Amino acid sequence: MNSKIIARQKIRYRIRKKISGSGQKPRLSIYRSNRDIYVQLIDDQNGVTLAAASSRQADIAAQKVSKVESSKMVGSAIAKKSEELGIKNVVFDRSGYIYHGRIKAVAEGAREGGLIF
């Protein structure tokens, strides 16, 4: 396997040892592919995904914007879904990615949408 992927996996496992989500304060997990970005609100105690959003959703994919701007829209979309579920606080899980660019844009969009982390 690629050493870059292995390094990210090690960082990811180190982060996951320290954080976990509950029903009241779920984990906001991010996956970033080359083209798209996916976020989930996860309750680790019950092993359930509470809500999800991605840049492949019709309303976000229809807009021809940069990947960073679409990531910000994904952050605000997950904030809107969590608000409908009555969730304000989350634990941010960057999944081993460096906190800049698209990951930072998701976090900013979620914060502007009303999530606290």
Wavefront OBJ file of the C-alpha trace (Angstrom):
o trace
v 0.000 0.000 0.000
v 0.914 3.619 -0.444
v 2.887 5.037 2.508
v 0.745 8.190 2.430
v -2.412 6.117 2.932
v -0.804 4.105 5.736
v 0.301 7.307 7.489
v -3.252 8.716 7.310
v -4.669 5.450 8.682
v -2.301 5.636 11.674
v -3.342 9.232 12.364
v -7.008 8.247 11.936
v -6.740 5.381 14.440
v -4.907 7.642 16.920
v -7.728 10.214 16.684
v -10.451 7.541 17.006
v -8.898 6.219 20.223
v -9.504 9.592 21.844
v -12.935 10.594 20.496
v -16.313 8.935 20.135
v -19.853 10.132 19.575
v -23.011 9.615 21.602
v -26.696 10.190 20.903
v -26.612 13.690 22.419
v -23.176 14.592 21.023
v -22.513 12.574 17.833
v -19.247 12.369 15.933
v -19.033 14.457 12.743
v -16.928 12.186 10.535
v -15.490 13.292 7.189
v -14.366 11.296 4.159
v -12.654 13.123 1.326
v -12.185 11.579 -2.111
v -10.458 13.284 -5.022
v -13.733 14.655 -6.378
v -16.309 14.586 -3.565
v -16.599 14.991 0.190
v -18.889 13.055 2.529
v -19.881 13.794 6.151
v -21.835 11.746 8.671
v -23.181 12.258 12.169
v -22.429 9.001 13.981
v -23.646 7.695 17.345
v -20.790 5.344 18.287
v -22.506 3.953 21.393
v -25.292 2.430 19.291
v -23.296 2.157 16.061
v -25.814 4.216 14.081
v -25.453 6.931 11.458
v -27.906 9.690 12.422
v -27.524 11.927 9.355
v -25.325 12.232 6.284
v -24.551 14.753 3.570
v -22.242 14.804 0.577
v -21.209 16.891 -2.375
v -23.021 14.364 -4.607
v -26.461 15.522 -3.382
v -28.506 16.955 -6.241
v -28.799 20.497 -4.838
v -25.053 20.792 -4.170
v -23.839 18.948 -7.296
v -26.050 21.109 -9.546
v -24.100 24.235 -8.600
v -20.907 24.625 -10.577
v -18.555 25.851 -7.845
v -15.098 24.878 -6.641
v -14.534 21.863 -4.396
v -13.845 24.097 -1.380
v -17.094 26.022 -1.867
v -19.093 22.818 -2.312
v -17.476 21.478 0.875
v -18.733 24.528 2.737
v -22.231 23.811 1.396
v -21.948 20.215 2.639
v -21.072 21.569 6.104
v -24.128 23.804 6.159
v -26.294 20.912 4.841
v -25.234 18.615 7.690
v -25.840 21.464 10.166
v -29.372 21.853 8.806
v -30.039 18.109 9.134
v -28.682 18.030 12.682
v -30.867 20.987 13.614
v -33.916 19.000 12.445
v -32.790 16.168 14.743
v -32.335 18.613 17.630
v -28.547 18.230 17.791
v -26.409 21.289 18.530
v -23.111 19.848 19.843
v -20.896 17.450 17.897
v -17.391 15.984 18.140
v -15.351 16.844 15.033
v -13.493 13.891 13.472
v -11.163 15.008 10.683
v -10.314 11.330 9.904
v -6.575 11.899 9.634
v -6.831 14.700 7.087
v -4.961 17.937 7.702
v -7.282 20.704 8.952
v -7.116 23.014 5.932
v -8.769 23.413 2.546
v -11.901 21.281 2.119
v -11.863 19.880 5.661
v -11.697 23.400 7.106
v -14.466 24.524 4.725
v -16.787 21.760 6.003
v -16.065 22.802 9.594
v -16.726 26.478 8.838
v -19.964 25.674 7.004
v -21.153 23.525 9.901
v -20.294 26.224 12.449
v -22.120 28.869 10.412
v -25.094 26.493 10.278
v -25.215 26.443 14.082
v -23.207 23.361 15.106
v -20.931 23.703 18.121
v -17.619 21.824 18.327
l 1 2 3 4 5 6 7 8 9 10 11 12 13 14 15 16 17 18 19 20 21 22 23 24 25 26 27 28 29 30 31 32 33 34 35 36 37 38 39 40 41 42 43 44 45 46 47 48 49 50 51 52 53 54 55 56 57 58 59 60 61 62 63 64 65 66 67 68 69 70 71 72 73 74 75 76 77 78 79 80 81 82 83 84 85 86 87 88 89 90 91 92 93 94 95 96 97 98 99 100 101 102 103 104 105 106 107 108 109 110 111 112 113 114 115 116 117
